[in-house]
Amino acid sequence: MSTSESVRKHKEYLFPAVSMYYKEPIALAKGEGPYVWDDQGNKYLDCFGGVLTISVGHNNPKVTEAIVNQVKTLAHTSTLFANKPQSDLAEKLAGIAPGNLKKSFFTNSGTEANETAVAAAKTYTGRHDLVVLRHSYSGRSATTLAMAGQSSWKKVPNLVGGVHHAHAPYCYRCPFNLEYPQCGLKCAEDIEELILTATGGEIAAFFAETIIGAGGFIVPPPGYFEKAAAIARKYGGLFITDEVQAAWGRTGDHMFGISHWNVTPDILTSAKGMGNGAPIGLTIATPEVAAKYPGITFATFGGNPVSSAAALATIEYIENENLIKNCAVVGKHLGERLKQLKEKHPLVGDARGLGLMQALELVKDRKTKEPAPAAANAVLEETRKKGVLIGKGGVYGNVIRTGLMLNATKEHADQMVDALDAALTAAANM
Ligand SMILES: Cc1ncc(COP(=O)(O)O)c(C=O)c1O
């Protein structure tokens, strides 16, 4: 039984659906850099950052300073008034976003960012149908739940129609039992048949996470987005990429994950790591798409000066500290070490990821690839005992997800991998 009063009250007063990790859930009380402490005084290396959201360290001095200064100066305006942090942030984003993405709309969450993107695509094109991906997660509104590609997230009734789920570019479990590159990117090609058979032959958008996050860090193969976006555009649709998890340098080498492919989106969404924990959602679009957004729109907390100041400070920190490069370097080291775990532990069916977005998919049998969700739970519990917090995901609940902070060192990565190594041994013997 947990002795935490916060955990007890959480269970007593919150919706039961607000589930927590671990048999004995943890109440976090303090964070500093890559570490967090629970309310019992235990220290952990935080390798998940509240789901890839603490991007530049807990209580990062630069971000905290920006937040405190802004709170003391002006904490709220609504979108009815301009404010300097929002305007400066929008200008900054126009300078760094891919392609011709120049116009921003700010909200509080990834859900709202995606809701806005879909509404923009539908109005711009005058079309209704969406092609989305199986295994994906896009948020908890009616539209984004309809878009979810995971049954466990969409138990509530939802009425938004016109959403069509294409096969995921999930090479480890290829839906066509093919192998890259001989597959000819069948998963992307199949989008054409989906449009021709499941819609009226025209779509508003192809909407995809650049790396499927909650679905278990599924990285589409080279060439996938080029082909998928071309098909979407052939049938009148925009290409929307959801970088709620994959932006801000996390994938290494580029500020935005989609820049690993040779294609530019019409709309990009983000949230999470953008504000290092400050609530913010971003929908950034081309001027043409933004110009057609219908009527007038408003968001009470959209472009909130404090969240905007936090986001600006986070992005500047990423740039000034050269963290995109750091993600590539530490990510390469981590990827190699995770591949070694795969060689060593039969439980590990696949080790995959880009930069500091790396995962292990656990299976009971490498040939049948039967998922091993109980082992994933055991690995979570065992790593916790070693003072390391990680994440989980995947439709089958069998993927270990890691999201070290963008300023993580190789030593942090090693500490995490050593804990995973011991935990995998323990899980195999259970
Ligand atoms: C890829 C992706 N899109 C959208 C969302 C929804 O974001 P939020 O929880 O901020 O509404 C999430 C949240 O996990 C996500 O991972």
Ligand as a Chemical Component Dictionary entry (heavy atoms), coordinates in Angstrom:
data_LIG
# 
_chem_comp.id                   LIG 
_chem_comp.type                 NON-POLYMER 
_chem_comp.pdbx_formal_charge   0 
_chem_comp.three_letter_code    LIG 
# 
loop_
_chem_comp_atom.comp_id 
_chem_comp_atom.atom_id 
_chem_comp_atom.alt_atom_id 
_chem_comp_atom.type_symbol 
_chem_comp_atom.charge 
_chem_comp_atom.model_Cartn_x 
_chem_comp_atom.model_Cartn_y 
_chem_comp_atom.model_Cartn_z 
_chem_comp_atom.pdbx_ordinal 
LIG C1 C1 C 0 0.938  12.587 -30.684 1  
LIG C2 C2 C 0 -0.029 13.191 -29.730 2  
LIG N1 N1 N 0 -0.961 14.030 -30.189 3  
LIG C3 C3 C 0 -1.830 14.615 -29.361 4  
LIG C4 C4 C 0 -1.809 14.386 -28.007 5  
LIG C5 C5 C 0 -2.782 15.060 -27.109 6  
LIG O1 O1 O 0 -2.126 16.036 -26.364 7  
LIG P1 P1 P 0 -2.746 16.574 -24.995 8  
LIG O2 O2 O 0 -2.705 15.471 -23.999 9  
LIG O3 O3 O 0 -1.845 17.741 -24.645 10 
LIG O4 O4 O 0 -4.126 17.034 -25.295 11 
LIG C6 C6 C 0 -0.850 13.514 -27.483 12 
LIG C7 C7 C 0 -0.798 13.241 -26.035 13 
LIG O5 O5 O 0 -0.170 12.304 -25.571 14 
LIG C8 C8 C 0 0.070  12.911 -28.370 15 
LIG O6 O6 O 0 1.004  12.065 -27.938 16 
# 
loop_
_chem_comp_bond.comp_id 
_chem_comp_bond.atom_id_1 
_chem_comp_bond.atom_id_2 
_chem_comp_bond.value_order 
_chem_comp_bond.pdbx_ordinal 
LIG C1 C2 SING 1  
LIG C2 N1 SING 2  
LIG C2 C8 DOUB 3  
LIG N1 C3 DOUB 4  
LIG C3 C4 SING 5  
LIG C4 C5 SING 6  
LIG C4 C6 DOUB 7  
LIG C5 O1 SING 8  
LIG O1 P1 SING 9  
LIG P1 O2 DOUB 10 
LIG P1 O3 SING 11 
LIG P1 O4 SING 12 
LIG C6 C7 SING 13 
LIG C6 C8 SING 14 
LIG C7 O5 DOUB 15 
LIG C8 O6 SING 16 
# 
